[in-house]
Amino acid sequence: MPHLIDAASTGRSKCRGCGGRIAASELRFGESLPNPFADGETTHWFHVECGALKRPGPFLEALPGAAQPVPERERLEAEARRGLKHERLQRIDGAERAPTGRAQCRHCREAIGKDSWRIRLVFYEDGRFQPAGYVHVRCAAPYFGTADVLARVRRFAPGLGDEDVAQLQGELSAAPGGG
């Protein structure tokens, strides 16, 4: 069964990308994978935007066969293509203030200071997103290959307020290569 984009028949499925519920009748992206527990395939469901940001290759494969028009199709397709161009963008899983000073940045290997902003990372392995560490906000541009990460950070950290986003934007802009 190929990857697909269709309306959710019930409101029971959860998005593999953000963990949120996918409402009944909401458009969703389904990635077909071999079933690890039995013969055949299984489908992992995502919000359409989460699929474009976290699983861009399969999402782009499914887009031409979408069962109904996809809202913001051009933007989502552009984000998915950007995710393929800068593969590490797929790892973004939000941002937070560091609760301790023990974590190290995956880019510069320096400690991430307590209460400073950091970007959470995940790796996709065996159909699951596994925690993979953090990067300083100042290291975003060299690590991801682009400083344009704020939309992805906001998508996977919905609890960020306007002040938080302004602080993150300030740090991204002030960083070398941040523009």
Secondary structure, DSSP 4 states (H G I P E B T S, - for coil): ---EEEE-SSS--B-TTT--B--TT-EEEEEEEE-SSSSSEEEEEEEHHHHHHH-HHHHHHHGGG-SSPPTTHHHHHHHHHHHHHSGGGGGEEEEEE-SSS--BBTTT--B--TT-EEEEEEEEETTEEEEEEEEEGGGHHHHHS-S--HHHHHHT-TT--HHHHHHHHHHHHHSTT--
